[in-house]
Amino acid sequence: MSHPTQPKIISKKHTARLKKEQQKQQVLIVASVVILVVVIAVVLFGVLDQTILKMQKPVAKVDNISIKSSEFVKMVKLERQQLNAQALQYDSYKQFFGFDQSNLAYFDSLIQQIQTQMAVPETIGATVITNMINSKVIELYAKENGIVVSDDDVQNAIQKDFGFFPNGTPTPENTPTPFFTATLNPTQYAMVTATPEPVPTEAIVTEESEPQVESTPIEEVQPTENVSEPSPTITPSPTAYTAELFQENYKSFIAKFAEIGFSEKDIKELYRTQMISQKVYEKITADVPTEEEQLWARHILVATEEEAQEVLNRLAKGEDWSVIAAEVSTDTSNKDSGGDLGWFGHNKMVLEFEEAAYALQVGEISKPVKTSFGYHIIQLLGKEIRPLDINQLDQNKQKVFNDWLTTEKEKHKIEQFDDVWTKIVPNTPAFGDYQ
């Protein structure tokens, strides 16, 4: 006969031990969860740091304004796309001017320069980040001086670039550059032979010329019966540039930029930035002189001071300047024209030559002037205020603007984070992606 099971008596000591074990298990579970959460967070942060957060890091700062990595990457891609387009343009020029081998070599060299530039992404990146910093400085100046570009201004600029004028094509304005031809005074005329004014070919008639036969007026010529009337050439009427066609072209333009990460908003902001820069440029360069004192001079260039002194001795004896220049001058570009340099202004000649030439009076001949090219004997033929040609005026304006920008940048705290942008600078679009 079995005995009934006696209930197990759990002591207080045993109960306390069980409670401690349960607490340890709970601690282990919590610790495991915490570790798992930390691991997941680290992994997620790593992913975000290489994607979203990476593109939010500043590549540079102007005062408290950050230039984000995402903006920098898009601008580099835009620069690379434009370089590709430039290479494509050079390639098309080769097709038109390929009949001359020297032309082919010239355009090939330009394409090679672009290829070399694009092969090193950091080269383009450095240029882009400098330009972006400059743009921020210019925008700050514009804000301080009330220079703004409205949304309507941007839209009008876009329409203009597409040749779409909803209010009618504007009449082009004539803005001729003032220019005059100097009249030789007696002193100048004695130094050089004046070039006669060209006579129209049709006005030249000699005794041996054939007499001119008057043409029969067209209305007096009677067609014969066998001659058929010419059929009029029908010229097709140009297709009107409608708002619909503009929108179609504009959408294609937007789609092209979308390939490198630009949205329509980005494009309009790019327009705004460029237009603000142009307005600031015009303000800063508004007072750049459009004319300057220029010189007309000729020279004889030789290798040594002794040779230069010999030239002066020959001139003192009355020998003709042009004969001496043709005989001894080493400047082959003008020795056969009496060493005539034409009219020039400041910063066109090496400093020593310029200083010596501007110190002369009209008709005066200089002592030997040493430059890196050799020894010059200079004669001043003319000195007067003359308008600048458009290229020189643009150069002067650009120099004034560049000097202003350098000074303006010193007013701001500018930081550039090379350890950031050099790691993300894109190498696409690649060279040759012309599409």
PABALO-392411 format. One record per residue (C-alpha): residue number from 1; x, y, z. Coordinates in Angstrom, 1 decimal. Last residue first. Layout:
// PABALO-392411
NUM  X  Y  Z
...
// end
This chain:
// PABALO-392411
435  24.0  62.8  -75.2
434  27.6  63.9  -75.1
433  28.8  61.4  -72.5
432  32.4  61.5  -73.9
431  34.0  62.4  -70.6
430  32.1  60.9  -67.7
429  28.9  62.4  -66.3
428  30.0  61.7  -63.7
427  33.2  61.7  -61.7
426  31.5  63.0  -58.5
425  33.2  64.9  -55.6
424  32.1  63.0  -52.5
423  35.4  62.3  -50.7
422  37.1  65.6  -51.8
421  34.1  67.5  -50.5
420  34.3  66.4  -46.9
419  38.0  66.5  -46.0
418  38.3  69.8  -48.0
417  36.0  71.6  -45.6
416  36.1  75.2  -46.7
415  35.4  77.9  -44.2
414  34.8  81.6  -45.0
413  34.3  84.2  -42.3
412  33.3  87.3  -44.2
411  34.8  90.8  -44.8
410  37.8  89.3  -46.6
409  35.5  88.0  -49.3
408  34.6  91.6  -50.3
407  38.2  92.5  -50.9
406  38.7  89.6  -53.3
405  35.4  90.3  -54.9
404  36.3  93.9  -55.6
403  39.6  92.9  -57.2
402  37.7  90.4  -59.4
401  35.2  93.1  -60.4
400  37.8  95.6  -61.3
399  39.7  93.0  -63.3
398  36.5  91.9  -65.1
397  35.7  95.5  -66.0
396  39.1  96.1  -67.4
395  39.0  92.9  -69.5
394  35.5  93.8  -70.8
393  36.7  97.2  -71.8
392  39.7  95.6  -73.6
391  37.5  93.3  -75.5
390  35.0  96.0  -76.4
389  37.6  98.4  -77.8
388  38.5  101.3  -75.6
387  37.7  104.8  -76.7
386  40.6  107.1  -77.4
385  42.3  109.9  -75.5
384  45.4  110.9  -77.4
383  49.2  110.3  -77.9
382  50.8  109.9  -81.3
381  54.0  108.9  -83.1
380  56.2  108.1  -80.1
379  59.5  106.6  -81.2
378  61.0  103.6  -79.4
377  64.5  102.1  -79.6
376  64.1  98.7  -77.9
375  66.7  96.4  -76.4
374  66.0  92.7  -75.8
373  62.8  90.7  -75.4
372  63.0  90.6  -71.6
371  63.1  94.4  -71.6
370  65.8  97.0  -71.9
369  65.0  100.4  -73.3
368  67.7  102.1  -75.4
367  67.2  105.9  -75.3
366  63.9  107.0  -76.6
365  62.9  108.9  -79.7
364  60.6  112.0  -79.5
363  58.1  112.7  -82.2
362  55.1  113.0  -79.8
361  56.5  113.4  -76.3
360  57.9  110.4  -74.5
359  57.2  109.3  -70.9
358  54.3  107.0  -72.0
357  56.7  105.0  -74.2
356  59.3  104.5  -71.4
355  56.7  103.3  -68.9
354  55.1  101.0  -71.4
353  58.4  99.4  -72.5
352  59.5  98.8  -69.0
351  56.1  97.3  -68.0
350  55.7  94.9  -70.9
349  53.1  96.1  -73.4
348  49.3  96.0  -73.4
347  48.8  96.9  -69.8
346  47.9  100.5  -70.6
345  46.8  101.5  -74.0
344  47.8  100.6  -77.6
343  47.6  102.2  -81.0
342  49.7  100.8  -83.9
341  52.9  98.9  -83.2
340  54.8  100.2  -86.3
339  58.3  98.6  -86.5
338  58.8  100.3  -89.9
337  56.3  98.0  -91.7
336  58.9  95.4  -92.6
335  60.0  95.1  -89.0
334  56.5  94.5  -87.8
333  55.9  90.8  -86.8
332  59.6  90.0  -87.4
331  60.6  91.8  -84.2
330  64.4  91.3  -84.6
329  65.0  94.7  -86.0
328  68.2  95.1  -88.1
327  67.5  95.7  -91.8
326  63.8  96.3  -91.9
325  64.0  98.6  -88.9
324  66.9  100.5  -90.4
323  65.1  101.1  -93.7
322  61.9  102.1  -91.9
321  63.8  104.7  -89.7
320  65.5  106.4  -92.7
319  69.1  107.5  -92.1
318  69.5  111.1  -90.9
317  72.9  110.8  -89.2
316  71.1  110.9  -85.8
315  69.1  107.8  -87.0
314  72.4  105.9  -87.7
313  73.7  106.8  -84.2
312  70.5  105.7  -82.5
311  70.7  102.4  -84.3
310  74.3  102.0  -83.2
309  73.2  102.6  -79.6
308  70.7  99.8  -79.9
307  73.4  97.5  -81.3
306  75.6  98.3  -78.3
305  72.7  97.7  -75.9
304  72.3  94.2  -77.3
303  69.7  92.0  -79.0
302  67.8  94.5  -81.2
301  64.3  95.8  -81.4
300  63.3  98.8  -83.5
299  60.1  100.5  -82.4
298  57.0  102.3  -83.5
297  54.4  104.1  -81.4
296  50.8  105.2  -81.2
295  49.8  105.7  -77.6
294  46.6  105.6  -75.7
293  45.0  107.8  -73.1
292  41.8  106.0  -72.0
291  38.2  105.5  -72.8
290  35.3  103.5  -71.5
289  36.2  104.2  -67.9
288  34.9  101.7  -65.3
287  32.2  103.5  -63.3
286  29.4  100.9  -63.7
285  31.8  98.0  -62.9
284  30.5  97.3  -59.4
283  26.8  97.9  -60.3
282  27.0  95.8  -63.5
281  28.7  93.0  -61.7
280  26.1  93.1  -58.9
279  23.3  92.8  -61.5
278  25.1  89.9  -63.2
277  25.6  88.1  -60.0
276  21.9  88.5  -59.2
275  21.0  87.1  -62.6
274  23.3  84.1  -62.2
273  21.9  83.3  -58.8
272  18.3  83.7  -60.0
271  18.9  81.4  -63.0
270  20.4  78.7  -60.7
269  17.4  79.1  -58.4
268  15.1  78.5  -61.5
267  17.1  75.4  -62.3
266  16.9  74.1  -58.8
265  13.2  74.6  -58.7
264  12.8  72.7  -61.9
263  14.7  69.8  -60.3
262  18.4  69.1  -60.9
261  19.8  65.6  -60.1
260  22.1  65.1  -63.1
259  19.5  63.3  -65.3
258  16.9  65.8  -64.1
257  18.8  68.4  -66.2
256  17.7  66.8  -69.4
255  14.1  66.4  -68.2
254  13.9  70.1  -67.4
253  15.1  70.9  -71.0
252  12.6  68.5  -72.4
251  9.9  70.2  -70.3
250  11.0  73.6  -71.6
249  10.8  72.5  -75.3
248  7.3  71.2  -74.8
247  6.3  74.3  -72.8
246  7.6  76.6  -75.6
245  5.7  74.6  -78.2
244  2.5  75.0  -76.2
243  3.1  78.7  -75.8
242  3.4  79.0  -79.6
241  6.4  79.6  -81.7
240  4.6  80.1  -85.0
239  5.9  77.7  -87.7
238  7.7  79.6  -90.4
237  5.8  80.0  -93.7
236  7.1  77.9  -96.5
235  8.6  79.8  -99.4
234  6.9  79.0  -102.7
233  9.2  79.8  -105.6
232  7.3  81.5  -108.4
231  7.2  79.6  -111.7
230  9.2  81.3  -114.4
229  7.1  82.4  -117.4
228  7.8  80.3  -120.5
227  10.0  81.4  -123.3
226  8.9  80.1  -126.6
225  6.7  83.1  -127.4
224  9.6  85.5  -127.0
223  10.0  87.7  -123.8
222  10.0  91.5  -124.3
221  12.8  93.3  -122.6
220  11.7  96.9  -122.0
219  10.5  96.3  -118.4
218  13.9  95.1  -117.4
217  15.6  98.3  -118.3
216  18.3  97.6  -120.8
215  21.8  97.8  -119.4
214  24.0  100.7  -120.2
213  27.2  99.6  -121.7
212  30.3  100.9  -119.9
211  33.1  101.9  -122.1
210  36.1  99.6  -121.8
209  38.9  101.1  -119.7
208  42.0  102.2  -121.5
207  41.5  105.8  -120.6
206  41.2  104.8  -116.9
205  38.2  104.6  -114.7
204  38.3  103.9  -110.9
203  34.9  104.8  -109.4
202  33.7  101.2  -109.5
201  36.6  100.1  -107.3
200  35.7  102.4  -104.5
199  38.8  104.6  -103.6
198  40.6  103.7  -100.3
197  41.8  106.7  -98.3
196  45.5  107.2  -98.7
195  47.9  105.8  -96.1
194  50.0  108.6  -94.7
193  53.7  108.1  -94.9
192  55.3  108.4  -91.4
191  57.5  110.9  -89.5
190  56.5  114.1  -91.4
189  52.8  113.2  -91.2
188  53.2  112.8  -87.4
187  54.7  116.3  -87.0
186  52.1  117.9  -89.4
185  49.2  116.4  -87.5
184  47.7  113.1  -88.6
183  44.0  112.8  -88.3
182  42.8  110.3  -85.7
181  40.2  107.8  -86.7
180  37.2  107.8  -84.4
179  35.3  105.2  -82.3
178  32.2  105.1  -80.3
177  31.0  101.6  -79.6
176  27.6  101.1  -81.3
175  24.6  100.2  -79.1
174  21.8  99.5  -81.5
173  18.8  98.0  -79.6
172  17.1  95.0  -80.9
171  13.3  95.3  -81.3
170  11.6  93.0  -78.8
169  9.7  90.0  -80.3
168  6.1  90.1  -79.2
167  4.3  89.9  -75.9
166  4.6  86.1  -75.5
165  8.3  86.3  -76.4
164  9.8  82.8  -76.7
163  13.3  82.6  -77.9
162  14.2  79.8  -75.5
161  16.7  82.0  -73.6
160  14.1  84.8  -73.6
159  11.5  82.5  -72.0
158  14.0  81.6  -69.3
157  14.9  85.2  -68.6
156  11.2  86.2  -68.5
155  10.6  83.4  -65.9
154  13.5  84.6  -63.7
153  12.4  88.2  -63.8
152  8.8  87.1  -63.0
151  10.1  85.2  -59.9
150  11.8  88.4  -58.8
149  15.6  89.2  -58.8
148  16.8  91.5  -56.0
147  19.5  94.0  -55.3
146  18.6  95.8  -52.1
145  22.2  96.7  -51.2
144  22.6  94.4  -48.2
143  20.9  91.5  -50.0
142  23.1  92.0  -53.1
141  26.2  91.9  -50.9
140  25.1  88.7  -49.3
139  24.3  87.2  -52.8
138  27.8  88.1  -54.0
137  29.4  86.4  -51.0
136  27.2  83.3  -51.6
135  28.2  83.3  -55.3
134  31.9  83.5  -54.5
133  31.6  80.5  -52.2
132  29.8  78.5  -55.0
131  32.5  79.5  -57.5
130  35.3  78.3  -55.2
129  33.4  75.1  -54.6
128  33.1  74.6  -58.3
127  36.7  75.2  -59.2
126  37.9  72.8  -56.5
125  35.5  70.2  -57.6
124  36.6  70.5  -61.3
123  40.2  69.7  -60.3
122  39.1  67.1  -57.7
121  37.4  65.1  -60.5
120  40.8  64.5  -62.3
119  40.0  62.9  -65.7
118  37.6  65.8  -66.4
117  40.5  68.2  -66.8
116  42.5  65.9  -69.0
115  39.5  65.3  -71.3
114  38.8  69.0  -71.5
113  42.4  69.7  -72.5
112  42.2  66.9  -75.1
111  39.1  68.4  -76.6
110  41.0  71.7  -77.0
109  44.0  69.9  -78.5
108  41.8  68.0  -81.0
107  40.3  71.3  -82.0
106  43.7  72.7  -82.9
105  45.0  69.5  -84.5
104  41.9  69.4  -86.8
103  42.3  73.0  -87.7
102  46.0  72.4  -88.6
101  44.9  69.5  -90.8
100  42.7  71.8  -92.9
99  39.7  70.1  -94.6
98  38.4  69.3  -91.1
97  36.8  72.7  -90.7
96  33.1  71.8  -90.7
95  33.5  68.3  -89.2
94  36.1  69.5  -86.7
93  33.7  72.1  -85.6
92  31.3  69.4  -84.6
91  34.0  67.9  -82.3
90  34.6  71.3  -80.7
89  30.9  71.5  -80.0
88  30.9  68.0  -78.5
87  33.8  69.0  -76.2
86  31.8  72.0  -75.1
85  28.8  69.8  -74.3
84  31.0  67.5  -72.3
83  32.4  70.5  -70.4
82  28.8  71.6  -69.7
81  27.9  68.2  -68.3
80  31.0  68.2  -66.1
79  30.0  71.6  -64.7
78  26.5  70.4  -64.1
77  27.7  67.3  -62.3
76  29.9  69.5  -60.1
75  26.9  71.7  -59.4
74  24.8  68.8  -58.4
73  27.5  67.4  -56.0
72  27.9  70.8  -54.4
71  24.2  71.2  -53.7
70  24.0  67.8  -52.1
69  27.1  68.5  -50.0
68  25.5  71.5  -48.5
67  26.9  75.0  -48.7
66  26.2  76.4  -45.2
65  25.4  80.0  -44.4
64  26.6  81.1  -40.9
63  29.5  83.2  -42.1
62  30.2  81.7  -45.5
61  30.5  78.0  -45.0
60  31.9  75.1  -47.0
59  31.4  71.4  -47.8
58  28.5  71.3  -45.4
57  27.1  67.9  -44.5
56  23.6  67.3  -45.7
55  24.6  64.8  -48.4
54  26.3  62.6  -46.0
53  23.2  62.6  -43.7
52  21.1  61.1  -46.5
51  23.4  58.5  -47.8
50  26.6  57.4  -46.2
49  25.7  58.8  -42.8
48  22.2  57.3  -43.2
47  23.7  53.8  -43.7
46  26.2  54.2  -40.9
45  23.4  55.6  -38.7
44  21.2  52.6  -39.5
43  24.1  50.2  -38.6
42  24.8  52.0  -35.4
41  21.1  52.1  -34.5
40  20.7  48.4  -35.2
39  23.7  47.6  -33.0
38  22.4  49.8  -30.2
37  19.0  48.3  -30.4
36  20.5  44.8  -30.2
35  22.7  45.7  -27.3
34  19.6  47.2  -25.5
33  17.6  44.1  -26.2
32  20.3  41.8  -24.9
31  20.8  43.9  -21.8
30  17.0  43.8  -21.1
29  17.0  40.0  -21.5
28  20.1  39.5  -19.4
27  18.6  41.8  -16.7
26  15.3  39.8  -16.7
25  17.2  36.5  -16.5
24  19.2  37.8  -13.5
23  16.0  38.9  -11.8
22  14.5  35.5  -12.3
21  17.6  33.9  -10.8
20  17.4  36.2  -7.8
19  13.7  35.3  -7.2
18  14.5  31.6  -7.3
17  17.3  32.1  -4.6
16  14.9  34.0  -2.3
15  12.3  31.3  -2.6
14  14.9  28.6  -1.7
13  16.0  30.5  1.4
12  12.4  31.0  2.5
11  11.9  27.3  2.4
10  9.7  25.5  0.0
9  7.9  22.5  1.7
8  7.2  19.8  -0.8
7  3.7  18.4  -0.3
6  3.8  14.7  0.9
5  2.8  12.2  -1.6
4  0.3  9.6  -0.2
3  1.9  6.3  1.0
2  1.6  3.3  -1.3
1  0.0  0.0  0.0
// end
